[in-house]
Amino acid sequence: MTVPVPAAQLAGKADTSKAAVASEVDNACSPLIAGFIGSMFMVFGSLGVGWLAPASELRRLPLFIWMRTEGVGVALSIVLLAIGGMLLVRAWLRLGQRVRVWGIEARKATLQAVVAWGLPMMFTVPLFSRDVYAYIGQGRLMVEGINPYENGISALPNYFQLGADKQWTEAPVPYGQVFLWIEQFVVWATNVQPEASVMLFRLVAAVGVVLCIVYVPKLAELHGVNPHRALWLTAANPLFLTNFIASVHNDALMIGLALAGLYYCATRRVILGIVLVTLSISVKPITVVFLPFIGLLWAGKGASWPRRFVFWFFTAALSLGLLYALSLVNGYGFGWINGLSAPGSVAIWYAPVGLIGLAVGSIANVLGLDGAVFAKAVYDAGKVLMVAAVAWLIFRGDYDRIMRRLTLAFAAIVLLAPMIQSWYVVWLIPLFAVTGIRNDWQVKALYFVVSFFMVYAISDQLDVFPYLQSEDLGLALLLARIAAAVIAIFFAIYLIFMDPKTKGLFRTKDQAFLRPII
């Protein structure tokens, strides 16, 4: 039974007295400070185990040398990174718990959290991914006039000094034309200086973060969802901040442009919306799946099938026409299509399809069969199921649920792939938030997902000095990852089962910590 709330609180604007406004949030300072401390821990931890290019001048500084090559320094870095990341999770959960009324003050607290927690991350050594160094290498290809859709970074002299992952050395670029130009500009402006390039790419990611902050509440209001709670679920979310700022992923700009485009399409400014979504596609082409649903929005409620097909054609023609025009400018055409499969052909154990494929492949190997063939069959079946699910959601469903259908289609693409990265999950969070995440098992599922991927990210990619031997406190790469995982897992166990403030959030039957959404 919902606890009665005074009318002044429900209105949010009816009573402007300080007492009424202050009652919306119970002292947000504590979680804000805790999250800031966690973010600062990550900054200092990144000095020892964040990703640095081999050519980085930071490697010559005494502090970096000690934190990256001495066992004690690496151990301290791991502890700071693991505790800092999980402190952010707890601070995010506690901030949500402090909100009585999801009104203007809750929005203010959320924005303060984004600044207090996200700003320090602007100065971390890249964490949890080294894709930003691939961006630098691809930008250098552009500057030197080498077609990045036909050549990997290995076409460059001394390419290994750029710090990109080995999978990118031979792989063609899977990004669209606009992001290629961004890469080219960054490398040209910084003359391939790694730290300056990383900072410029972070500023690009910050543009995507700002777009999400602006358009998530607007889209939520269109769906009758509380915009301030949707903003907290999205922008203050530690997965959102770490993947888009600390990890410097171009997905921030991709999803920011896509959300802006969806908003304008939903408010009958369809041409502008399609242009923005097309720019999103030209950053990372996965958002091409938005186009069929935009066509349905454009066709209008109650549209006949012939009308739907006409507006699907208009949507595709406008978007593909713009992409074609962009391709004529750089002369590289639609080469990104060939690069789409380059980084995504790997399976991972926590992806449902990946787990099944790995299990089937292992069983086949035990039986003396070619396990790779059977695993591939599972992955191909997942792709077929993915296409079927997306097609079903395009052709079936209510007009009023188009945005939710789009969200589920995007989720199918992520969940039915053999590889799921944490930043893939961040694609989905704003879409689910604006179409409604109920304050029951749905939000609990989000809490578990955020906790899991933070634990995994903390232990997955650490740049540990390769010559740090096991006798130096046992911190070789494998043991370093195990140490990070153990710290993060114990912190997560504490949050879920022991912390008197947060454990109720993860329990199905315990509603004491769940306030009604006002």
Secondary structure, DSSP 8 states (H G I E B T S, - for coil): ------HHHHHSSS--SHHHHHTTBS-THHHHHHHHHHHHHHHHHHHHHS---TT-GGGGSHHHHHHHHSHHHHHHHHHHHHHHHHHHHHHHHHHHHTBSS-SHHHHHHHHHHHHHHHHHHTTS---S--HHHHHHHHHHHHHTT--TTT--GGGSTTGGGG---THHHH----S-HHHHHHHHHHHHHHTT-HHHHHHHHHHHHHHHHHHHHHHHHHHHHHTT--HHHHHHHHHT-HHHHIIIIIS--THHHHHHHHHHHHHHHHTT-HHHHHHHHHHHHTT-GGGGGHHHHHHHHHH-TT--HHHHHHHHHHHHHHHHHHHHHHHHHHS-TTTHHHHTTSTT----TTSHHHHHHHHHHHHHHHTTS-HHHHHHHHHHHHHHHHHHHHHHHHHSS-GGGHHHHHHHHHHHHHHTSS---HHHHHHHHHHHHHH---TTHHHHHHHHHHHHHHHHHHHH-----TT--TTTTT-SHHHHHHHHHHHHHHHHHIIIII-TTTGGGG-SS--TT-----
